[in-house]
Amino acid sequence: MEALPPPPAPFSTERARATVAVSVIFVVLATLAVIARFWSRRLKRTKPALDDWLIIAGLVFYYLCAVQTILQVCLGRLGHHINDGPTPDQIIVMGKLGTYGQYAYALAMGFIRWSICSLLYRIFITKTFRRAIFACNVLNILWIVFSIFIVSFRCTPFSKNWNITEPGTCLAQVPIVSTIAAWGLAIEVTIWCLPIPATWALQIPRSAKIAISLIFGLGIFDIGVGVGRLVTVLQVDERDFTWTEAPALQWLAIEPSIAIIVCCACVCRPLMEKILPRRWRHTSSGSKSTRSTADDHIRLVDGTSGIGHGTTRVDIRSESESAGASQTEPEGPQKNAVHVRKDIIINADNIV
């Protein structure tokens, strides 16, 4: 009787090597983004807010998610065809890591989205926008609960998640993972699209609107990665899952990292101003500055003027809404004017 061939080396395929490389690179990038976020807070001499602590929680669970992916390659032979040598024990190890990795992924993405919602909730304070962001976060929390629930009860008994020869039943994995991915993608699209119309309703210079919109527009990268992951999940073949799951896990390593980077980019203006050459920070057109930060010169409706720092109280109603209040406020808004109110606050330093 011929002896079985030895199991393949962990990094003997390009797909296995790529999976580990992607995981390590994007973990480093996410970590640097969070460091930059807290460095910016330090430069501004402001205490970390709820969204900062939520992003830390997301980063911790992202670490766990990345570690399990790397271990799947090293111990379970992820990135190799199932008929090319992974032993039954290695397949079981990979199944265990993958099952618990789904918990880490759900909590990582859940906390990251929660952080983004918390940041937007602080920046744009109108009832309509706050209700929309609150609804997005409720859907996000439900997504976390559903993801954890479905992983916990997909197979009966639970150990059949990794031991496919054990008696019991399991729901098909690909439709479930696809549903979770599509749900999460819909939440991300909504979260990143909401600030754009709210920004253009602000009575601030057009250059400032464009700058703020571009920052939130970075969310398109997060959305694009979500689409990429959904496509690769749909291509997983459970008959050769040790090979076909590798691209999906590469996207899984990228998605939380990009979400963290984009979220942190929204609050890193102080650090950018410190490290970038002065000529890159803003440009001039004639004598009029087009710098779109909280240091913009603000002309108030009562005729006074000043330089806005930190928290700037402004009316973020559209011009049509402002017209309806003309009986109680000074006549129509001047060009690039900002209406001052006591009940509306926009934290400009948090967005640029």
N, C-alpha and C positions, 0 to 999 in steps of 0.2 A: 504494500500500500504506500503510495507516494505521500511524502510529507507536504503539509500545507506550506505555501510560500510565505515568507515573512511579511508582516504588515508594512505598508509603504511608510517612508519617512514623512514626518509632518509637513515639510515644506518642499516636497518633491514635485508639486504642480504649481503652475503660475497662478492658478485661482486661489490656492491656499496662501501663497506668499502675498498676493494682492489683498486678501482679506485682512491679514495681520497688519500690513503696512497702512491700509486705509484706517483701521481702527486706531493705531498709534498716532498717526498724523493728526487726525481730527480730534482726538482727545487732547493733544497738546494745544491745538488751536482754540478749542473751547476753554481750556484752562487759562490761556493767555487773555482771552476776551473777558473772563470774569475778573482776573487780576486787574485789567485795565479799567473795568467798571468801578471796582473799589478804590483804585488809585484816583480816579476822577472824583469820587466822593470825598476822598481825603483832600484833594486840591481845592475843592469847593468848601471844605470844612463843614460838611453836612453829615448827619448821622444816616446810616443805611436805613432804607425804608423796607416795607414788607416785600416789595418786588425784588429787592436785592437778596433777601434771605430765601425767597422762593427759588431764585435762580441758583443759589448755592445747593439747595435740596435737589433740584433737577440735575445739577452737575454731579453730585454724589451718586445718584442712581444711574446716571450715564456712565460713570466709571464702572459700576457693577455690570452694566450692559456690555460695555466694551471688553471687560475682563472675561466674561463668559464666552464671547465670540472668539477671543484669542485662544481660550482653553479648548473650545470645540475643535480648533485646528490642531492644537498641540496634543490633546488627549483623545479626541474623538475622530480625528482624521477628516474634518470638514474640508471640502475642496477636492475630494477624491471620489471617483465613481464607486458606488456601493459594491460592485463586483470586482473591484481592483485590489481588494485586500483588507479593508477595515474589518477587524474581528468583531464577533457579536458583543463582546464586552466593550469595545470602543464605541460601537453604535449605541449601546445603552448609556454610556457616559455622555455622548453627544446629546442624546435625547433628554437626559436629566438637566444638562446645562441649558439646553434650548428652552425647556419648560420653565425653569426658574428665571431665565433671561427675559421671558415675556413679562413677568412681573416687574422686573427692573425697567424694561422699556416703557411699560404703561405708566409707572410712577415718574420716570424721567420726563417724558413728553408732557404728562399731566401737570407737573410742577412748572415746567418751562412755559407752557401756555398760560398757566395761572399767573406767573410772573408778568407776562406780557399784558394780560388783562388788567392786573393791578396797576401797572405803569400807565396804561391808557386811561384807566379810571381816575388816576390822579391828575393827568394832564388836561383832559377835556371834561369840564364839569358842566354839562347840560343834562337835563333830565332824560331827554331822548337818547343821547349817546350813552349815558350811564346805564340806562335800562338795556340797551342793546349789548353793551359789554358784559353786564351782569348775566344776561341770557346766554351769551357765549360761554361764560365761565361755568354756568350751571350745566350746559351741554358737555363741557370739558370734564367736569367732575363725574357726570353720569358715564362718560366715556371711560374714565379710570375705573369706576365701579364695574361696568360691563366687562371691560378687558380682564380684570382680576377674576370676576365671577366665571367667565367663560373658560379661562385657563384652569380654574379650580375644578370645574365640573364637566369639562369636555369629555373626559374618559372615566369610566367606572370599571374597576377601581382606579384610583388616581395614578398608581404606578404603571398602568398601561400606557401612559403618555410616553414612556421611554422603553418599556418592555412589550414589544408588539406581539410576542408569542404568548403572553399571559392571557388567560381566559377573561373575557369582558367585552365591553363595547366602547367605541369612540365615535364622536362626530367627525365629519370630514374637516381637516384642518385648513385647507386652502380657502374655502368659502368663508370661514370664520375670520381668518387673518385678513382676508380681503375686505370684509365688512368693517373690521376695526380700522384698517388703513384708510378706507374711503371716508368713514365717519370723521376720523382725525383730520383728514385733508380738507373736508368741508368746513370744519371749525377754523382751521388756519386761514383758509381763503377769506372767511368772514371777518376774522380778527384783523387781518392786514388791510382789508379793503375799507373798513369802517372809518379809519382816521382821515382818509383822503378827502371825502366831501366835507367833513367837519373842519378840516384845515382851510379849505377854500371858502368857507363861510366866515372865516375870521376877517376882521377889518384891519389887515396889516399889509405892508408892501407886497407886491406880487413876487418880488425876488425871495422874500421870506417864505411865502406860500410854496414856491417851487422847491426851495431848500428843504423845508419840512416834509413835503410830499416825497421827495427823493429818498429821505431817510426811511420813512415808512415803506416806501416802494422797494426797499431792500428785502422786504418780506417775500417778494416774488421768488427769491432764491430758495427760501424755505418751502414755498409752495411747489416749486419745481422739483425739489428733492423728494417731497411727499408723493408727487406723481411718479417719479422714477421708482420709488420703493413699491408703490402699488402695482406698477407694471411687472416688476421682477417677482413680486409675490404671486401674481397670477400665472407666472411661468414655472412655478415650483412643481416638480413631478415627485409625488410621494414614493414612487417606486425607485427613485434614485435621488433621494433627498439629500444625501451627503454631498452630492455634486451640485444639484440645482438650487439648494438653499444658500449657497455661498454668495451669489450676487445680491440676493435679498438682504443678507446680513451685512454686506458691505454698505448698502443704502441705509440699513438700520443704524450703522455706525456713523454715517454722515448726517442723517436727519436731525438728531438732537443737537449735534455740534453746530450746524448751520443756524438752527433756531436760537441757540445760546448766543452765537456771534451777532446775529441781527438784532436780538433784544438788547445786548450790551452796547451795540453801536449807537443806539438811540440816546445813550446817556454819557457818552465819552467825549463830548465837546471840550471840557476843560483839559483833558489829557492831550487831545489833538492840538489844541492851541499852544500847549507847552512844548511839544516835540516837533511840530511842523514849522518850517520857515515862515516868517511873518507874511511874506508876499503870497503864500499859498492860502492864507486863512480867509482873506477877503479881497475883493477887487473893487476898483473905483471906476466910475463913469463920470468924467468931468469932476465936479466938486461934490457929487452926490454919492455917498457910500451905498453899496448894495449888500453889505454884510447882513446876513440873516441870522443873528443871534439875539440873546436877551439884552445885549448892549445897544440895540438899535435905538436911535433917537425917536422918542415917542411924543407926538403932539396930542395933548389931551383936549377934550372937547370944551373945557372951561377956559381955553386960551393959554394955559400954562404949558410948560414943556419940561422935559427932563430925560435922564438916562435910566432905562429900566434895568434893574439888577434883581437877581433871585426871583421872587414871586411877584409877578406883575398882574394887577387886577385889571381885567379887561372884559368888555362885552363881546361875547363870541356869537352874537346873533347875526343872521344874515341881514343885508340891507333892507329886504322886504319886511323883516320882523322889526327892524329899528324904526322904519317909517311909521308903524302902528303905534309907537310909543312917543311920537313927536310932541304930544301935548304935555308930557311931563319931563322931557329932556330938551336940550338945546336943539336948534334947527338942524336939519339933515347932516349926516356925517361928511366932514371934509374928506378930500382925497387922502388916502393912507392914514386917516385918523383912527383913533382907538377910543371907544366908548368906555367910560369908567363906571363900574357898578360894584356894589358891596357883596353881592351874592354869587359872583362868577369869578373864578380864579383860573388862570392858566399858568402852569409852572414852566416857563419858557426854557429854563436851564436844563430841564429834564429831556428835552426833545432835540436840541441842537448842540 
